[in-house]
Amino acid sequence: MTRARTLHFLQTYAVLILIGVLIVVLSLSSENFLTTRNLLNILNQNAPLAIMASAMTLVIIVGGFDLSVGATFAVGSVTAAWLAVNVDPYLGLLLAPFVGLLFGIANGVVITALKVHSFLATIATALIFKGIAIAVSDGRLISVRIDEFIWLGRGTFLGVFNSIWVMIVFAVILTFLLTQTTFGRRVFSVGGNEQAAILSGIRTDRIKIAAFAIAGFAAGLASIITTSRVALGQATAGEGMELQAIAAVILGGTSIYGGQGAVWRSLAGVFLLALVNNGFNILNIDPFFRDLTMGLIILAAVGISAMGARR
């Protein structure tokens, strides 16, 4: 019993302990770390990843993986930029998240209709989405230096970057959905025991499609923040972000086997990744050791999750 409680504690709070340790170490190592400006910059730079990780939490809780969100991000980037240049800047910002939503629904339908594992299905759809991004942009960079477009990524409200506000609102909405609604309870039920969920009358396919749809919407939302910040739409945008999002969710203690997790844990996972990157940059340490450190931390998180599942 004691071992089970220890594993549960580690799975729930280990990420917060690591964040606390890193904050202390980096504060002592550099006087520039624990400043409002630096912390706001960290949050601003990682807001798109935090949005994607928040939505990925639902996908992993429901028992799946989405390896296409990086490609969805790319489509959102070039779609927003193309519409901003050729039609209307506000239309580009508005439609890109809903393009991601459609891609997410497509993922969910493919997975549930063909009865294939989400890992394999989203690898295939990622290639398709990437091709769409290249077709929309014609393989070129789309420059968008329009004030009505870049305000989202570069502007501030009450001294805080707009991207941080968007991240907070999105995370709060997802937390409410997951913890206070029937939909959230069904997400946990499907991930915990799909057969039992089916026998209890839950339409599991609809829950899965909804989870992937939210992940797609989040990727589109994240893409317009980044695209408006850099004022550039590109088909290579979002590369590797799907793996970073999954890593953040796992670091936060969400079980890779489904059935348990929380949005706040995934946000903590993103912040941990951000602190490691920021710390290595401040201390000017070889990037090889950064990757090695992150690999070991993620491996430890997976190990804790696996032991918890066996218990």
Phi and psi in degrees as GROMACS dihedral restraints (atoms count N, CA, C in turn):
[ dihedral_restraints ]
;  ai    aj    ak    al  type     phi  dphi    fc
    3     4     5     6     1   -61.9    20    10
    4     5     6     7     1   -41.1    20    10
    6     7     8     9     1   -64.4    20    10
    7     8     9    10     1   -40.5    20    10
    9    10    11    12     1   -63.0    20    10
   10    11    12    13     1   -42.3    20    10
   12    13    14    15     1   -65.6    20    10
   13    14    15    16     1   -38.0    20    10
   15    16    17    18     1   -63.3    20    10
   16    17    18    19     1   -45.2    20    10
   18    19    20    21     1   -62.3    20    10
   19    20    21    22     1   -41.9    20    10
   21    22    23    24     1   -64.0    20    10
   22    23    24    25     1   -41.2    20    10
   24    25    26    27     1   -62.8    20    10
   25    26    27    28     1   -45.9    20    10
   27    28    29    30     1   -63.7    20    10
   28    29    30    31     1   -42.7    20    10
   30    31    32    33     1   -64.7    20    10
   31    32    33    34     1   -31.4    20    10
   33    34    35    36     1   -87.7    20    10
   34    35    36    37     1   -41.8    20    10
   36    37    38    39     1  -118.9    20    10
   37    38    39    40     1    -2.6    20    10
   39    40    41    42     1   -58.1    20    10
   40    41    42    43     1   -39.0    20    10
   42    43    44    45     1   -63.4    20    10
   43    44    45    46     1   -37.5    20    10
   45    46    47    48     1   -69.0    20    10
   46    47    48    49     1   -37.1    20    10
   48    49    50    51     1   -63.6    20    10
   49    50    51    52     1   -44.7    20    10
   51    52    53    54     1   -63.4    20    10
   52    53    54    55     1   -40.8    20    10
   54    55    56    57     1   -62.3    20    10
   55    56    57    58     1   -43.5    20    10
   57    58    59    60     1   -61.0    20    10
   58    59    60    61     1   -43.6    20    10
   60    61    62    63     1   -62.8    20    10
   61    62    63    64     1   -45.1    20    10
   63    64    65    66     1   -63.3    20    10
   64    65    66    67     1   -41.5    20    10
   66    67    68    69     1   -60.9    20    10
   67    68    69    70     1   -43.1    20    10
   69    70    71    72     1   -64.2    20    10
   70    71    72    73     1   -48.5    20    10
   72    73    74    75     1   -61.9    20    10
   73    74    75    76     1   -47.1    20    10
   75    76    77    78     1   -70.0    20    10
   76    77    78    79     1   -32.7    20    10
   78    79    80    81     1   -65.1    20    10
   79    80    81    82     1   -38.7    20    10
   81    82    83    84     1   -75.1    20    10
   82    83    84    85     1   -26.3    20    10
   84    85    86    87     1   -84.0    20    10
   85    86    87    88     1   -28.5    20    10
   87    88    89    90     1  -146.9    20    10
   88    89    90    91     1   130.7    20    10
   90    91    92    93     1   -75.0    20    10
   91    92    93    94     1   -12.2    20    10
   93    94    95    96     1   -87.7    20    10
   94    95    96    97     1    -8.2    20    10
   96    97    98    99     1   -73.8    20    10
   97    98    99   100     1   -57.0    20    10
   99   100   101   102     1   -86.0    20    10
  100   101   102   103     1    61.3    20    10
  102   103   104   105     1  -121.4    20    10
  103   104   105   106     1   152.2    20    10
  105   106   107   108     1   -58.4    20    10
  106   107   108   109     1   -41.5    20    10
  108   109   110   111     1   -62.6    20    10
  109   110   111   112     1   -45.6    20    10
  111   112   113   114     1   -66.3    20    10
  112   113   114   115     1   -42.8    20    10
  114   115   116   117     1   -66.4    20    10
  115   116   117   118     1   -39.1    20    10
  117   118   119   120     1   -66.4    20    10
  118   119   120   121     1   -37.5    20    10
  120   121   122   123     1   -64.2    20    10
  121   122   123   124     1   -39.8    20    10
  123   124   125   126     1   -61.6    20    10
  124   125   126   127     1   -46.3    20    10
  126   127   128   129     1   -65.2    20    10
  127   128   129   130     1   -41.2    20    10
  129   130   131   132     1   -62.8    20    10
  130   131   132   133     1   -46.3    20    10
  132   133   134   135     1   -65.8    20    10
  133   134   135   136     1   -30.2    20    10
  135   136   137   138     1  -103.9    20    10
  136   137   138   139     1     4.6    20    10
  138   139   140   141     1   -59.0    20    10
  139   140   141   142     1   -45.4    20    10
  141   142   143   144     1   -58.7    20    10
  142   143   144   145     1   -43.2    20    10
  144   145   146   147     1   -64.9    20    10
  145   146   147   148     1   -38.5    20    10
  147   148   149   150     1   -63.7    20    10
  148   149   150   151     1   -39.3    20    10
  150   151   152   153     1   -63.0    20    10
  151   152   153   154     1   -44.8    20    10
  153   154   155   156     1   -67.1    20    10
  154   155   156   157     1   -39.3    20    10
  156   157   158   159     1   -67.2    20    10
  157   158   159   160     1   -36.6    20    10
  159   160   161   162     1   -58.7    20    10
  160   161   162   163     1   -45.1    20    10
  162   163   164   165     1   -73.2    20    10
  163   164   165   166     1   -35.3    20    10
  165   166   167   168     1   -62.1    20    10
  166   167   168   169     1   -26.3    20    10
  168   169   170   171     1   -57.2    20    10
  169   170   171   172     1   -44.2    20    10
  171   172   173   174     1   -64.0    20    10
  172   173   174   175     1   -41.2    20    10
  174   175   176   177     1   -62.2    20    10
  175   176   177   178     1   -44.0    20    10
  177   178   179   180     1   -73.0    20    10
  178   179   180   181     1   -36.9    20    10
  180   181   182   183     1   -61.0    20    10
  181   182   183   184     1   -38.7    20    10
  183   184   185   186     1   -76.5    20    10
  184   185   186   187     1    -3.8    20    10
  186   187   188   189     1    99.8    20    10
  187   188   189   190     1    20.2    20    10
  189   190   191   192     1  -127.0    20    10
  190   191   192   193     1  -178.6    20    10
  192   193   194   195     1  -137.8    20    10
  193   194   195   196     1   146.1    20    10
  195   196   197   198     1  -124.2    20    10
  196   197   198   199     1   101.9    20    10
  198   199   200   201     1   -93.1    20    10
  199   200   201   202     1    10.1    20    10
  201   202   203   204     1  -104.3    20    10
  202   203   204   205     1    -2.5    20    10
  204   205   206   207     1   -65.5    20    10
  205   206   207   208     1   -29.7    20    10
  207   208   209   210     1   -64.0    20    10
  208   209   210   211     1   -42.4    20    10
  210   211   212   213     1   -69.8    20    10
  211   212   213   214     1   -37.2    20    10
  213   214   215   216     1   -61.7    20    10
  214   215   216   217     1   -40.7    20    10
  216   217   218   219     1   -56.7    20    10
  217   218   219   220     1   -44.0    20    10
  219   220   221   222     1   -64.0    20    10
  220   221   222   223     1   -43.2    20    10
  222   223   224   225     1   -63.1    20    10
  223   224   225   226     1   -42.9    20    10
  225   226   227   228     1   -60.2    20    10
  226   227   228   229     1   -39.3    20    10
  228   229   230   231     1   -63.1    20    10
  229   230   231   232     1   -52.0    20    10
  231   232   233   234     1   -72.6    20    10
  232   233   234   235     1   -32.5    20    10
  234   235   236   237     1   -65.4    20    10
  235   236   237   238     1   -46.9    20    10
  237   238   239   240     1   -61.7    20    10
  238   239   240   241     1   -44.3    20    10
  240   241   242   243     1   -66.7    20    10
  241   242   243   244     1   -43.1    20    10
  243   244   245   246     1   -64.0    20    10
  244   245   246   247     1   -45.3    20    10
  246   247   248   249     1   -65.0    20    10
  247   248   249   250     1   -37.9    20    10
  249   250   251   252     1   -63.0    20    10
  250   251   252   253     1   -40.0    20    10
  252   253   254   255     1   -78.4    20    10
  253   254   255   256     1   -40.4    20    10
  255   256   257   258     1  -101.1    20    10
  256   257   258   259     1   -19.6    20    10
  258   259   260   261     1  -124.7    20    10
  259   260   261   262     1   -77.1    20    10
  261   262   263   264     1  -157.5    20    10
  262   263   264   265     1   133.0    20    10
  264   265   266   267     1   -59.1    20    10
  265   266   267   268     1   -42.8    20    10
  267   268   269   270     1   -67.4    20    10
  268   269   270   271     1   -34.5    20    10
  270   271   272   273     1   -64.4    20    10
  271   272   273   274     1   -38.2    20    10
  273   274   275   276     1   -62.4    20    10
  274   275   276   277     1   -44.2    20    10
  276   277   278   279     1   -66.0    20    10
  277   278   279   280     1   -34.6    20    10
  279   280   281   282     1   -77.1    20    10
  280   281   282   283     1   -41.8    20    10
  282   283   284   285     1   -82.2    20    10
  283   284   285   286     1   -30.3    20    10
  285   286   287   288     1   -54.6    20    10
  286   287   288   289     1   -45.3    20    10
  288   289   290   291     1   -61.0    20    10
  289   290   291   292     1   -32.9    20    10
  291   292   293   294     1   -78.4    20    10
  292   293   294   295     1   -24.9    20    10
  294   295   296   297     1   -63.9    20    10
  295   296   297   298     1   -43.9    20    10
  297   298   299   300     1   -61.0    20    10
  298   299   300   301     1   -38.9    20    10
  300   301   302   303     1   -59.6    20    10
  301   302   303   304     1   -44.4    20    10
  303   304   305   306     1   -63.3    20    10
  304   305   306   307     1   -39.9    20    10
  306   307   308   309     1   -65.7    20    10
  307   308   309   310     1   -38.3    20    10
  309   310   311   312     1   -65.1    20    10
  310   311   312   313     1   -41.6    20    10
  312   313   314   315     1   -61.8    20    10
  313   314   315   316     1   -41.9    20    10
  315   316   317   318     1   -59.3    20    10
  316   317   318   319     1   -42.4    20    10
  318   319   320   321     1   -58.6    20    10
  319   320   321   322     1   -48.7    20    10
  321   322   323   324     1   -61.8    20    10
  322   323   324   325     1   -41.3    20    10
  324   325   326   327     1   -65.4    20    10
  325   326   327   328     1   -43.9    20    10
  327   328   329   330     1   -60.5    20    10
  328   329   330   331     1   -45.3    20    10
  330   331   332   333     1   -64.7    20    10
  331   332   333   334     1   -45.7    20    10
  333   334   335   336     1   -78.0    20    10
  334   335   336   337     1   -34.7    20    10
  336   337   338   339     1   -74.7    20    10
  337   338   339   340     1   -41.8    20    10
  339   340   341   342     1   -89.0    20    10
  340   341   342   343     1    -9.9    20    10
  342   343   344   345     1    56.9    20    10
  343   344   345   346     1    44.9    20    10
  345   346   347   348     1  -110.4    20    10
  346   347   348   349     1   156.9    20    10
  348   349   350   351     1   -68.2    20    10
  349   350   351   352     1   141.1    20    10
  351   352   353   354     1   -59.7    20    10
  352   353   354   355     1   -30.5    20    10
  354   355   356   357     1   -58.2    20    10
  355   356   357   358     1   -49.1    20    10
  357   358   359   360     1   -72.3    20    10
  358   359   360   361     1   -42.7    20    10
  360   361   362   363     1   -62.2    20    10
  361   362   363   364     1   -43.3    20    10
  363   364   365   366     1   -77.3    20    10
  364   365   366   367     1   -20.5    20    10
  366   367   368   369     1   -64.0    20    10
  367   368   369   370     1   -44.0    20    10
  369   370   371   372     1   -66.9    20    10
  370   371   372   373     1   -46.1    20    10
  372   373   374   375     1   -68.4    20    10
  373   374   375   376     1   -28.2    20    10
  375   376   377   378     1   -60.9    20    10
  376   377   378   379     1   -40.8    20    10
  378   379   380   381     1   -65.0    20    10
  379   380   381   382     1   -39.6    20    10
  381   382   383   384     1   -65.2    20    10
  382   383   384   385     1   -47.1    20    10
  384   385   386   387     1   -63.4    20    10
  385   386   387   388     1   -37.8    20    10
  387   388   389   390     1   -62.9    20    10
  388   389   390   391     1   -40.3    20    10
  390   391   392   393     1   -63.1    20    10
  391   392   393   394     1   -37.9    20    10
  393   394   395   396     1   -64.4    20    10
  394   395   396   397     1   -41.7    20    10
  396   397   398   399     1   -60.9    20    10
  397   398   399   400     1   -41.8    20    10
  399   400   401   402     1   -67.1    20    10
  400   401   402   403     1   -38.5    20    10
  402   403   404   405     1   -66.2    20    10
  403   404   405   406     1   -42.9    20    10
  405   406   407   408     1   -64.1    20    10
  406   407   408   409     1   -41.3    20    10
  408   409   410   411     1   -90.1    20    10
  409   410   411   412     1    -7.7    20    10
  411   412   413   414     1    58.3    20    10
  412   413   414   415     1    28.4    20    10
  414   415   416   417     1    73.5    20    10
  415   416   417   418     1    13.2    20    10
  417   418   419   420     1  -115.4    20    10
  418   419   420   421     1   163.3    20    10
  420   421   422   423     1   -79.8    20    10
  421   422   423   424     1   139.2    20    10
  423   424   425   426     1  -111.2    20    10
  424   425   426   427     1   105.7    20    10
  426   427   428   429     1   -80.5    20    10
  427   428   429   430     1   132.2    20    10
  429   430   431   432     1  -131.0    20    10
  430   431   432   433     1    82.5    20    10
  432   433   434   435     1   -99.3    20    10
  433   434   435   436     1    67.9    20    10
  435   436   437   438     1  -123.2    20    10
  436   437   438   439     1   126.7    20    10
  438   439   440   441     1   -58.2    20    10
  439   440   441   442     1   -36.6    20    10
  441   442   443   444     1   -68.8    20    10
  442   443   444   445     1   -11.2    20    10
  444   445   446   447     1  -104.3    20    10
  445   446   447   448     1   -41.5    20    10
  447   448   449   450     1   -82.6    20    10
  448   449   450   451     1    -5.3    20    10
  450   451   452   453     1   -61.3    20    10
  451   452   453   454     1   -33.2    20    10
  453   454   455   456     1   -66.4    20    10
  454   455   456   457     1   -44.3    20    10
  456   457   458   459     1   -84.5    20    10
  457   458   459   460     1   -23.8    20    10
  459   460   461   462     1  -111.5    20    10
  460   461   462   463     1   -17.0    20    10
  462   463   464   465     1   -79.7    20    10
  463   464   465   466     1   168.7    20    10
  465   466   467   468     1  -131.6    20    10
  466   467   468   469     1   159.2    20    10
  468   469   470   471     1  -137.9    20    10
  469   470   471   472     1   121.0    20    10
  471   472   473   474     1    58.4    20    10
  472   473   474   475     1    33.3    20    10
  474   475   476   477     1    81.6    20    10
  475   476   477   478     1     2.8    20    10
  477   478   479   480     1  -117.0    20    10
  478   479   480   481     1   137.6    20    10
  480   481   482   483     1   -56.9    20    10
  481   482   483   484     1   142.8    20    10
  483   484   485   486     1   -56.8    20    10
  484   485   486   487     1   -36.9    20    10
  486   487   488   489     1   -60.7    20    10
  487   488   489   490     1   -35.3    20    10
  489   490   491   492     1   -68.3    20    10
  490   491   492   493     1   -40.8    20    10
  492   493   494   495     1   -62.7    20    10
  493   494   495   496     1   -43.7    20    10
  495   496   497   498     1   -60.3    20    10
  496   497   498   499     1   -44.0    20    10
  498   499   500   501     1   -59.5    20    10
  499   500   501   502     1   -46.3    20    10
  501   502   503   504     1   -63.0    20    10
  502   503   504   505     1   -48.5    20    10
  504   505   506   507     1   -61.3    20    10
  505   506   507   508     1   -44.9    20    10
  507   508   509   510     1   -63.8    20    10
  508   509   510   511     1   -43.5    20    10
  510   511   512   513     1   -65.0    20    10
  511   512   513   514     1   -39.5    20    10
  513   514   515   516     1   -64.6    20    10
  514   515   516   517     1   -42.5    20    10
  516   517   518   519     1   -62.0    20    10
  517   518   519   520     1   -46.0    20    10
  519   520   521   522     1   -65.2    20    10
  520   521   522   523     1   -38.9    20    10
  522   523   524   525     1   -61.6    20    10
  523   524   525   526     1   -42.4    20    10
  525   526   527   528     1   -62.6    20    10
  526   527   528   529     1   -47.1    20    10
  528   529   530   531     1   -57.7    20    10
  529   530   531   532     1   -41.4    20    10
  531   532   533   534     1   -77.5    20    10
  532   533   534   535     1   -31.1    20    10
  534   535   536   537     1  -108.6    20    10
  535   536   537   538     1   -19.3    20    10
  537   538   539   540     1  -121.7    20    10
  538   539   540   541     1     6.4    20    10
  540   541   542   543     1  -126.8    20    10
  541   542   543   544     1   162.5    20    10
  543   544   545   546     1   -62.3    20    10
  544   545   546   547     1   -37.5    20    10
  546   547   548   549     1   -57.9    20    10
  547   548   549   550     1   -44.7    20    10
  549   550   551   552     1   -62.0    20    10
  550   551   552   553     1   -43.3    20    10
  552   553   554   555     1   -62.7    20    10
  553   554   555   556     1   -35.8    20    10
  555   556   557   558     1   -71.6    20    10
  556   557   558   559     1   -33.1    20    10
  558   559   560   561     1   -59.8    20    10
  559   560   561   562     1   -47.1    20    10
  561   562   563   564     1   -64.3    20    10
  562   563   564   565     1   -38.5    20    10
  564   565   566   567     1   -65.2    20    10
  565   566   567   568     1   -45.1    20    10
  567   568   569   570     1   -64.1    20    10
  568   569   570   571     1   -42.4    20    10
  570   571   572   573     1   -70.6    20    10
  571   572   573   574     1   -33.6    20    10
  573   574   575   576     1   -74.1    20    10
  574   575   576   577     1   -43.4    20    10
  576   577   578   579     1  -161.3    20    10
  577   578   579   580     1    95.3    20    10
  579   580   581   582     1   -63.4    20    10
  580   581   582   583     1   -40.3    20    10
  582   583   584   585     1   -63.8    20    10
  583   584   585   586     1   -41.8    20    10
  585   586   587   588     1   -64.9    20    10
  586   587   588   589     1   -36.6    20    10
  588   589   590   591     1   -64.6    20    10
  589   590   591   592     1   -40.5    20    10
  591   592   593   594     1   -63.4    20    10
  592   593   594   595     1   -44.7    20    10
  594   595   596   597     1   -65.4    20    10
  595   596   597   598     1   -25.6    20    10
  597   598   599   600     1   -86.5    20    10
  598   599   600   601     1     0.9    20    10
  600   601   602   603     1    96.2    20    10
  601   602   603   604     1     6.5    20    10
  603   604   605   606     1   -78.0    20    10
  604   605   606   607     1   131.6    20    10
  606   607   608   609     1   -82.2    20    10
  607   608   609   610     1    87.6    20    10
  609   610   611   612     1   -62.0    20    10
  610   611   612   613     1   -34.6    20    10
  612   613   614   615     1   -61.9    20    10
  613   614   615   616     1   -40.0    20    10
  615   616   617   618     1   -65.7    20    10
  616   617   618   619     1   -38.3    20    10
  618   619   620   621     1   -65.1    20    10
  619   620   621   622     1   -42.1    20    10
  621   622   623   624     1   -64.0    20    10
  622   623   624   625     1   -45.2    20    10
  624   625   626   627     1   -60.4    20    10
  625   626   627   628     1   -41.9    20    10
  627   628   629   630     1   -62.7    20    10
  628   629   630   631     1   -41.3    20    10
  630   631   632   633     1   -63.0    20    10
  631   632   633   634     1   -44.3    20    10
  633   634   635   636     1   -69.9    20    10
  634   635   636   637     1   -32.8    20    10
  636   637   638   639     1   -63.8    20    10
  637   638   639   640     1   -41.7    20    10
  639   640   641   642     1   -64.7    20    10
  640   641   642   643     1   -39.4    20    10
  642   643   644   645     1   -63.3    20    10
  643   644   645   646     1   -40.5    20    10
  645   646   647   648     1   -65.6    20    10
  646   647   648   649     1   -43.0    20    10
  648   649   650   651     1   -60.4    20    10
  649   650   651   652     1   -42.6    20    10
  651   652   653   654     1   -62.5    20    10
  652   653   654   655     1   -40.2    20    10
  654   655   656   657     1   -63.4    20    10
  655   656   657   658     1   -40.8    20    10
  657   658   659   660     1   -66.4    20    10
  658   659   660   661     1   -39.7    20    10
  660   661   662   663     1   -64.6    20    10
  661   662   663   664     1   -44.1    20    10
  663   664   665   666     1   -62.6    20    10
  664   665   666   667     1   -35.7    20    10
  666   667   668   669     1   -66.7    20    10
  667   668   669   670     1   -36.8    20    10
  669   670   671   672     1   -73.0    20    10
  670   671   672   673     1   -28.2    20    10
  672   673   674   675     1   -66.0    20    10
  673   674   675   676     1   -48.8    20    10
  675   676   677   678     1   -66.6    20    10
  676   677   678   679     1   -43.7    20    10
  678   679   680   681     1   -64.2    20    10
  679   680   681   682     1   -40.2    20    10
  681   682   683   684     1   -71.6    20    10
  682   683   684   685     1   -27.4    20    10
  684   685   686   687     1   -71.0    20    10
  685   686   687   688     1   -46.5    20    10
  687   688   689   690     1   -90.2    20    10
  688   689   690   691     1    -6.8    20    10
  690   691   692   693     1    55.4    20    10
  691   692   693   694     1    40.5    20    10
  693   694   695   696     1  -153.5    20    10
  694   695   696   697     1   126.5    20    10
  696   697   698   699     1  -100.6    20    10
  697   698   699   700     1   132.9    20    10
  699   700   701   702     1  -149.8    20    10
  700   701   702   703     1   145.2    20    10
  702   703   704   705     1   -72.6    20    10
  703   704   705   706     1   -13.6    20    10
  705   706   707   708     1   -91.7    20    10
  706   707   708   709     1    -1.3    20    10
  708   709   710   711     1   -63.4    20    10
  709   710   711   712     1   146.2    20    10
  711   712   713   714     1    83.5    20    10
  712   713   714   715     1     1.9    20    10
  714   715   716   717     1   -62.7    20    10
  715   716   717   718     1   126.6    20    10
  717   718   719   720     1    84.2    20    10
  718   719   720   721     1    -7.1    20    10
  720   721   722   723     1   -69.0    20    10
  721   722   723   724     1   -28.4    20    10
  723   724   725   726     1   -63.5    20    10
  724   725   726   727     1   -38.5    20    10
  726   727   728   729     1   -72.6    20    10
  727   728   729   730     1   -37.7    20    10
  729   730   731   732     1   -64.4    20    10
  730   731   732   733     1   -39.5    20    10
  732   733   734   735     1   -65.3    20    10
  733   734   735   736     1   -44.6    20    10
  735   736   737   738     1   -63.8    20    10
  736   737   738   739     1   -42.3    20    10
  738   739   740   741     1   -60.4    20    10
  739   740   741   742     1   -42.5    20    10
  741   742   743   744     1   -63.5    20    10
  742   743   744   745     1   -41.6    20    10
  744   745   746   747     1   -63.6    20    10
  745   746   747   748     1   -43.7    20    10
  747   748   749   750     1   -67.1    20    10
  748   749   750   751     1   -41.8    20    10
  750   751   752   753     1   -60.3    20    10
  751   752   753   754     1   -32.3    20    10
  753   754   755   756     1   -73.4    20    10
  754   755   756   757     1    -7.7    20    10
  756   757   758   759     1    99.4    20    10
  757   758   759   760     1     3.2    20    10
  759   760   761   762     1   -69.5    20    10
  760   761   762   763     1   131.2    20    10
  762   763   764   765     1   -69.6    20    10
  763   764   765   766     1   132.4    20    10
  765   766   767   768     1   -70.1    20    10
  766   767   768   769     1   -10.4    20    10
  768   769   770   771     1   -94.1    20    10
  769   770   771   772     1    -0.8    20    10
  771   772   773   774     1    85.1    20    10
  772   773   774   775     1   168.6    20    10
  774   775   776   777     1    92.0    20    10
  775   776   777   778     1   -12.4    20    10
  777   778   779   780     1  -154.2    20    10
  778   779   780   781     1   150.1    20    10
  780   781   782   783     1   155.1    20    10
  781   782   783   784     1   174.5    20    10
  783   784   785   786     1  -156.1    20    10
  784   785   786   787     1   146.6    20    10
  786   787   788   789     1   -63.6    20    10
  787   788   789   790     1   -41.4    20    10
  789   790   791   792     1   -62.1    20    10
  790   791   792   793     1   -32.2    20    10
  792   793   794   795     1   -65.9    20    10
  793   794   795   796     1   -40.2    20    10
  795   796   797   798     1   -66.4    20    10
  796   797   798   799     1   -38.1    20    10
  798   799   800   801     1   -62.2    20    10
  799   800   801   802     1   -39.3    20    10
  801   802   803   804     1   -64.7    20    10
  802   803   804   805     1   -37.3    20    10
  804   805   806   807     1   -62.5    20    10
  805   806   807   808     1   -41.5    20    10
  807   808   809   810     1   -62.9    20    10
  808   809   810   811     1   -43.5    20    10
  810   811   812   813     1   -64.6    20    10
  811   812   813   814     1   -35.5    20    10
  813   814   815   816     1   -64.3    20    10
  814   815   816   817     1   -46.8    20    10
  816   817   818   819     1   -58.0    20    10
  817   818   819   820     1   -42.7    20    10
  819   820   821   822     1   -65.2    20    10
  820   821   822   823     1   -39.8    20    10
  822   823   824   825     1   -66.2    20    10
  823   824   825   826     1   -40.2    20    10
  825   826   827   828     1   -61.7    20    10
  826   827   828   829     1   -47.1    20    10
  828   829   830   831     1   -62.7    20    10
  829   830   831   832     1   -45.6    20    10
  831   832   833   834     1   -63.9    20    10
  832   833   834   835     1   -40.6    20    10
  834   835   836   837     1   -64.3    20    10
  835   836   837   838     1   -43.2    20    10
  837   838   839   840     1   -66.7    20    10
  838   839   840   841     1   -34.1    20    10
  840   841   842   843     1   -69.0    20    10
  841   842   843   844     1   -44.4    20    10
  843   844   845   846     1   -62.5    20    10
  844   845   846   847     1   -42.2    20    10
  846   847   848   849     1   -85.5    20    10
  847   848   849   850     1    -4.1    20    10
  849   850   851   852     1    56.2    20    10
  850   851   852   853     1    47.9    20    10
  852   853   854   855     1   -95.2    20    10
  853   854   855   856     1   148.0    20    10
  855   856   857   858     1   -52.5    20    10
  856   857   858   859     1   128.0    20    10
  858   859   860   861     1   -55.8    20    10
  859   860   861   862     1   -25.7    20    10
  861   862   863   864     1   -56.8    20    10
  862   863   864   865     1   -42.9    20    10
  864   865   866   867     1   -70.6    20    10
  865   866   867   868     1   -28.5    20    10
  867   868   869   870     1   -64.3    20    10
  868   869   870   871     1   -48.9    20    10
  870   871   872   873     1   -63.5    20    10
  871   872   873   874     1   -39.7    20    10
  873   874   875   876     1   -62.6    20    10
  874   875   876   877     1   -44.9    20    10
  876   877   878   879     1   -62.1    20    10
  877   878   879   880     1   -46.8    20    10
  879   880   881   882     1   -64.5    20    10
  880   881   882   883     1   -38.7    20    10
  882   883   884   885     1   -60.7    20    10
  883   884   885   886     1   -43.0    20    10
  885   886   887   888     1   -66.5    20    10
  886   887   888   889     1   -40.0    20    10
  888   889   890   891     1   -65.0    20    10
  889   890   891   892     1   -44.6    20    10
  891   892   893   894     1   -64.8    20    10
  892   893   894   895     1   -41.5    20    10
  894   895   896   897     1   -60.2    20    10
  895   896   897   898     1   -41.6    20    10
  897   898   899   900     1   -63.8    20    10
  898   899   900   901     1   -40.5    20    10
  900   901   902   903     1   -64.1    20    10
  901   902   903   904     1   -41.8    20    10
  903   904   905   906     1   -63.7    20    10
  904   905   906   907     1   -40.5    20    10
  906   907   908   909     1   -62.6    20    10
  907   908   909   910     1   -42.5    20    10
  909   910   911   912     1   -63.6    20    10
  910   911   912   913     1   -41.9    20    10
  912   913   914   915     1   -62.6    20    10
  913   914   915   916     1   -42.1    20    10
  915   916   917   918     1   -64.7    20    10
  916   917   918   919     1   -42.3    20    10
  918   919   920   921     1   -66.1    20    10
  919   920   921   922     1   -37.9    20    10
  921   922   923   924     1   -64.5    20    10
  922   923   924   925     1   -37.9    20    10
  924   925   926   927     1   -66.0    20    10
  925   926   927   928     1   -39.6    20    10
  927   928   929   930     1   -66.9    20    10
  928   929   930   931     1   -35.0    20    10
